[in-house]
Each structure stands twice: as C-alpha cells, then as structure tokens.
C-alpha cells in the first residue's frame, strides 16, 4: 500500500522530529533494566516484600515510576508497519481485531474494572524505509538491528502519530513480510528514552505475530509495560519445558495457559488488590495457626467484596514469601483445569525469566488436562476440600476445610514441624 500523501507542513514537522529521534537513539540499549524513582506505598504491610534491583522485581513495597501504573485509563496507540519488499495482504483493522477489544476486556476483568486500556488503532500502513530482512528480526535480536528498527518506525510514523498522547506504544509488523519472525514479539526497554513530540518514549511492544496471533500474547507483553516479570523457564539451548515454574497459572508464565488471570500477588503489586483483600498471616510461638476465608482472585468485585480476602501472604524471609489464593472457573479463569486453593512462593531478588514465582504442586503424583494444559503436572496444583500441603522449606502447612455455596474457600494456615 503506498504511503499516504501529507501536507507540506506535516512533512517538515516530521523531518524535524526524525532528527531528534535519530540523536536520542544513539543511546539505545534493548531490554535493559530501567532504574527509576520509587513511589512508596503508604502503610505497606509487614508481608510486602521490598522491591530490589532485579529486573521486574516482585517486591511491591514501592512502585517504580519508570512504568505506568494501571490503576486508571491508559491510552495506547497501535501502529502498523509495512516494508518495501512486501505489499501487505491484511487490512490494519483486521489485524487489530485480533487484539482488541479482547485485551481491554481481559484487563478490565483482571483489575475488577479499575483499569481500562484504551487503544487508538491507526488505519493505514506506515512504510518502513528498509526491507524487512534488513532489520535481522528474530527472538534474540541484535541491539543494533533493534535500535535501527525502532528509529525507523518512530520516524516513519511521527508525521501521523502524536506520540505524546499515549502511555503505551504497539508496533505491529506486516505478518506476511519475508523477514518477520513471529518469535521476536516482545517489549523493548530503552535505558535512555527516545524523544518524539516532546515526549519520552521508554518502551515499545514490538509485535511480529501471525494472524491469528498467540492467545493473550498482547496482554502478556502489556504486563511487562506494568513491570510484571516473565514467569516461564527458558531451557538451555531451547531444549526442555518452558512452563515448569508456574504452568497454566498467570499469563506472565504462558499466554496459552488455562488460568491466565494474574496471580493475586501481581494484582497487589499493580494496585488492583489491597487493604482487607490482602491478609498478612503471622505465625509464631503464641499463634501457630489461623483460619481464613478466600474469594477466588478471578471472581468479579461485587458490593462488599472490598472487605473479603483474596490473598494470604506468609513472610518466609527477607526476600521471600508464601502466597495462598483461591482459583475458580470464573472471569479470565473460565477454562481453568482444576479449581481450589493455590500455593506459590515469591522471591523478590529473582529476576524476570529466572523463576521469581514457583507454584507448589498440591497433587505431585498426578497430572491433568492433557492436550489443553501447557504443563499437565501443575494443571491440578490447587488443593481441594479436605486436602493439605506441607511447604516444608517454608515451615508452613496449608489445609483446605471446605467451600461455601458462594464459591469462597475456608483455609487454615499453620506452622509445620
């Protein structure tokens, strides 16, 4: 598709912006850790792990303001990029329909209506100056090639897109171009932001998906924009299973998971849970056990639900905690393999992609949902009525008493040993 004609004044403005973009891109370092100022959470409870220097740290006592916090409406722009070596077959609106409104609805359910992702879908292809193969697009992308791609993309789109209006930028490549590798989809962080339209652009979601794309892939990548880590395990030399840490639980582990709703810990981190919805469980010599009622994290937030617990947390060390939550076949988890009480470890010093969260298997001798689960060994990890789990290394035992007609679970947490 030929590039749309622009008025002369638009073209001159675009050239000035291109110069600014080219200057700032000389400092690009892809996928670097961004060290930003911290925003303290008022009255952080004792079980809130401190945020560390680990990339996408699971610490949540402070918020890194280098990332937008999804507790309001955020505006996103979706730009479609074509290349001289390939004439696009699909219309941008057809490709956009693969992602929206599904991604917006996912986050509205996950956040209990506290966050809305509002997309601005560009209707025309933006022509890149180089052929698709020139950019070396692949999963482990060379920093220089990736920098050139971002520089050219922003420069090409800047005449028709006011980047200062948006909190999130999605760059969608023509999926039929010869040099486009669908495995290259990811968020790119810049240690020094790009400058365009008098705004700093710190990160981009670069999409190279085929149509239709991977399920929930855009929600997964958008999670990184909100400082959420990858929870999958990347095998050495690509040989092995990617989903050993969390299985189907939380889309930051796998976008294909049967239970993609974010962990209660992540909902607490970004600001969707708080107050009475998170209970710090203190176990000591005088109080060795306590009983709690849990509402599933994926259940909608109804009247009075703000006072109902959805997450139990036992602090197990300076940088570690044990989390307990209920998962049910509702909301984003409507396809869940097994309902029940899920137990997992959280480590705030462990970086994204290195296992910051570990789901504990409540049924280590069985598997479930072969053919649909991404990791059947953890598909039935939740505890059912009358079942218990001993987290020996944490010194904690979790026992499930039962489930009410409204779907709430009664759980006992006690010291073990």
Secondary structure, DSSP 4 states (H G I P E B T S, - for coil): -PPPP--HHHHHHHHHHHHHHHHHGGG--TTPPP---EEEPTT--TT-PPP-SSTT-S--SEEETTS--SSSEEEEEEEEEEBTTB---S-HHHHHTTTTTHHHHHHHHHTTTS-EEEEEEEEEEEEPSS-GGGGT-SSS--HHHHHHHHHHHHHHHTTT--GGG-SEEEEEE-TTSTT--GGG-EEEEEEEEEEETTEEEEEEEEE---SS--TTHHHHHHHHHTTPPP-S---GGG-S-S-TTTTTBSTTT-TT-SB-SPPHHHHHHHTSS-GGGEEE----SS--EEEEEE--TTS---TTGGGS--EEEEEEETTEEEEEEEE-SSGGGTT-S--EEEEEEEETTSPTTS-SEEEE-TTTT----TTT-S-HHHHT-SB-TT-EEEEGGGTEEEEEEEE-TTS-EEEEEEE--
